[in-house]
Structure formats: structure tokens, C-alpha cells
Amino acid sequence: MALKLDDVQRAAHLARIAVDETEAKAVLAQLTRVFELIEQMRAVDVSGIEPMAHAQDLMLRPRPDQVTEQDQHRRFQQVAPEVENGLYLVPRVIE
């Protein structure tokens, strides 16, 4: 897909960005390079490669599952505007 200067100016107009001719030409050159890179990446055969969740094969050390904070639930609810049955009450925003 080849971009034209009109495409850049239209995108700038839709985004409500003021772009003069010089800036539009610079952006066109940058976008063209990005699209060329995408095309190069699409050309690579990845059919036998399994998708990865992370670029490096890392294992995080599990930490002990223990509570380190004190329960301050009652303290926080004492300063709340409205509380009922342990829940914070807020104004209704959707009728």
C-alpha cells in the first residue's frame, strides 16, 4: 500500500492536527519506512515457530503467599461518607 501526501493530510485533518506541507512530507517519509518494515516482517516465514508470551524464556521465583499488610477496613470505612453492610455507597450515575 503506497501512501500519498493527500492520505497524510486527510489523516491529520481527521485527527484535528494542523500540519503544513513540509511536516506532511516528513510524516509521509516516516510512514513509508514503517510500512516497508512491516512488509519485510510479513515476508518472513514463521509457520514452524510457536508463539511466545515473552521475548525471553524467564521464570519468576515464586514468593511465599502471606499477608504483609494489616487489615484497616474498619478504619477506612469510618471516614467514608456512606457505608452499609461493609460496602461503600456511592451516588447512582445511571438511571
N, C-alpha and C positions, 0 to 999 in steps of 0.2 A: 504494500500500500504506500504510494508516494503522496506525501503531504505537499500542499501548495501554500503559498503565503495567505491566500484567502481563507484556508482552513484555520490557520493560526489566528488570524484577525477575527474570525467568527467565534472561535473558542474564547478569545479574550473578551469579545462583546457579550457572550453568554455568561461569562464569569464576572462581568461588570468590572473589568480591569482595563485601564487606559494604557494602550500600547502603541507607540509610534512605529513608523516604518522600520527604523534601524533596530529597535528591540524585537519587532516581529521577525525580522530576518535572522537575528541571533537565535531566537527561540526555535525558529524553523530548522536551523542547522543542528541545534542540540537535539530536538525531537527526531530528526532524521537519523542521527547517530544512535539514539536509543532504539529506534525501530530496526536499524541494521543489526544491532546487537541481539535483539530479540529474534530476528530471523536466523542469525548464526546459532543461537541456542536451540531453536526449533529444528535445525538441521542435524543435530547430534542424535545418534541412535541410542535411546535409553530403554529399549524394550526388555533387556535382561536385567535391569537394575531395580532392586527393591526400594521403595520409598523409605526415607529415614525421618524420624521425628526430630533429630538434631544433627548438625554437621559433624559432630564428634561423638564417638561412642563413649559416653560418660555414664558412670554410675554414682549417684549421690549416696553418701554414707547415711544410713538411717539413724535418726536420733531417738532417744527414748521419748515415749509418748507420756509426758507428765505435765501436770498443771503447774505453771510458774507464776501466775497472777492470782491475786486474791479476788474473791467474789465481792464486787461493790455494787451489785444490782440494786439493793435497797437504798444505798446512798445516792445513786444516780436518780432513782425514782422520786426521792424526796424533793428534789428541785424541779421535777418535771411539772408542766402546767396541769396536765390531767393524766391520771393513771387509773386503770380498772382491771382487777384480777391479774396484776403483774404485767399488764400491757400498757404501752404508751398510747394515749388517744390523741388523734390529730384531726384537724378540720377536714370535712368532706370536700373534695375538689371536683369530683364528677357526680353530677346529679343523675 
